[in-house]
């Protein structure tokens, strides 16, 4: 059968996109089970363990429950915007996966501006959260959305600066040549992975710390979950959502840690690099899993911050650290680079040796400046409930 | 890359182009016609995204990514913030008597824009390469620019025109400081 070119191209593209999107959604479903089990473990309880071995079929039960629930739209709501918001929140998560290399030759799109694409596309989720909150016509949803927008645009700044620090370490762009090589810029993700002879986590740990903190704020999980602070706001911007729309919001929210881990692995942990008996794809998945677990650990450990603490942390803390990192890395590169603009492995090690002490000192200094000292923490005031118990007895 | 050559490849591009162009123009009209400020902001976002799509079709990936990053990610969010602070969101624009002069001006501007875009002798890639006026080295360079715009844009932006680039940043910084000075108490 002789297919026309555009049809063959379209079918191939559709098939690949279908596989990748379904893989992402399935792994998100599995991840909800993992997160709940692991959180249970962290909090000394069991977590979902009834349906299937170790409760593995729990996501299936959740999906069936969410789909069969009534899908209500409040009278006050702006109907089209209310309906579109969950889809818009899910969209950037799936788009990011399209440009990430899972192996040297396995990726959906080899985009020359990969990392810029990721930064741009993820900023769409801010709009989705705002639309969801505004269109609900509910004060709590509105407050959650306002906090969300303020927080997300604040944390985009240190995140972009941390990425800029990483991009300085990537070698210069390779121009196109006559043999059909299309040329590759240093913004392309495959180029970033390729240049990590030493993982960038080792070379610039400060950028890693800033990026991880900013990214966990971007996906708005504890300690940064002011967007849906249950104790104050009902459940924030998706208070009015139910049924399948709520399910799509939850899907996007649970996909965020996976996508964030994929980006962190690509930028800082050498992406698909590994040693030879194990294939690159397996290395990639292993690294992603480790990062997911670390992010979950952070989530399980810290309590929620207040909104003013969150904003102060972004502008007074992470912003300064990111600029310091950019300055230090740029200075080092100015002195260490070879004549064609690349960095030898030896100079990368040297940079690591300089950057680790710089990181430790700057983080400790920042903690002293921003945090309470150990001695002058405010006395915890007894809860009003304590008196009630005393009186009852 | 020229549009509408009649081959199957460009048929696909043509379809995409028309979808993007129509949605961009329709949502741009909806921005100015919409009574609800929030809806208008949403249509503006759609219009921005469609323009980014046009940049992709023109092989300007860098511009497309920057368009999404700055216009969709930053400017639209700022507009949404302004919507949050506005009391009368669903009131529509206040009426005024300048509809006729503005209409004439718009028609004139449209006519000039169409005349310029039709009349200009555009430097198209294919015609330049096939005209034989450029040496093969230069031709390779031009093809390289088309396949990978990022290094070229970077070189122009932060080497050749770095002064203009930095002056623009200083202008933005000055406006931020000015805004802060305006809202400062005391």
Interface residues (C-beta under 8 A of the other chain):
Chain A: X4 X5 X6 X9 X10 X78 X81 X111 X112 X113 X116 X117 X119 X120 X121 X123 X124 X126 X127 X130 X131 X134 X146 X149 X153 X156 X172 X173 X175 X176 X178 X182 X183 X184 X185 X186 X187
Chain B: X8 X9 X11 X12 X36 X38 X39 X42 X45 X61 X62 X64 X65 X66 X67 X68 X69 X72 X73 X74 X76 X77 X80 X81 X83 X84 X140 X143 X144 X147 X148 X149 X150 X151 X154
